Amino acid sequence: MKLQVFLLLVLIGGCVSKVEPPTPVETGLGINLPEGFNIKVFSDLTSAYPKAQPRFMEFYNGDLYVAIPSHNLIAKISDGKLSTVQSNLGRAHDFAFYNDEIYVAEETKVLKGKLGSKLAPLIERIPTGGHWTRTIVIHDGEIYLSVGSSCNVCNEQNEIRAAISKCSLDGSCKVIARGLRNSVGMVFAGDKLYATDNGRDMIGDNIPPEEINLIEDGKNYGWPFCYGNKIADLSYSKSNSCDQTEPPFVEMQAHSAPLGIAYYDSNKFPEEYQNKFFVAFHGSWNRNEKTGYKIVMVDPKTKKTTDFATGWLKDGKVTGRPVDIVVGPDSAMYVSDDSNGKIYRISYGKE
């Protein structure tokens, strides 16, 4: 009889639901992860740097490096030990290694030199004010530099603001993508550059969407006149058309503050987590009900966004703010948290 009922349901419309994925498992740190994943504190930076606020990270020669702009330095984590490798930096938020040299993105300039030595200015006169973070990625011998806007919404006078520039290793730069209010995270997946972007504030709890954009030369991504998929921001201007703007590659929950983005192309995670984007949601500050404070996974094929690591926001209480995500040489995922001064390591299976 049960078999007959089952067959009848299938015949009258396929009403049998698909098996739901397993409920995320809460770890000892209070973080919910898919079954089989583990999280632990890889480094507590406050042990060496009181009230440290770690931001962007990079692996180099097997060791993890992290920018701590609250202390104007870059630190190295090697065999569990912390050491300062670059100091006296001007709010350095990001850095990159190339040809055995380090490139450091301060608020007003990009520096270059040998690791641990005095660095020389490479790109100067980056304007201050507004969004202060500067992000760099080096790919095929070219530097990609992101500089956020000076405001929530305005018409910028300096073309390098709210834009991504491509620079040569000698420091000459050209703006390649405009209309990006604050693209803090950038990552290459293959030969394509993708960047997160933080939408404007003060026009609603659920607009505008946060974005991942496919960065292409000559494209305008809308801000300050447009947002989302060619939608005019009528609260700012009633006369501008959005026909020529580039729509987002992926739209995500408004006011989540997406910062770091990683592309997981290793094979230590199960197949359904491979070749996916992972985005750190730093969390909302001006939404009636808080959102974000988690890591999400984005499928570049379906554009679907799903929760991956949650628990830093529970019952309206915030216990952590993810900033950056990098994949280590061990194929584990490393996450910086600037509210706790910690770096977490997320792995799969028994180790």
Helices and strands as residue ranges (DSSP letters): H 2-11, E 25-26, E 32-33, E 37-44, G 45-47, E 57-60, E 63-68, G 69-71, E 73-78, E 81-86, E 94-98, E 101-105, E 110-113, E 120-123, E 134-139, E 142-147, E 163-167, E 173-178, E 186-189, E 192-197, E 210-215, E 219-220, E 226-227, E 231-232, E 250-252, E 258-264, G 271-273, E 276-281, E 294-298, E 305-309, E 313-314, E 317-318, E 322-327, E 333-337, E 342-348
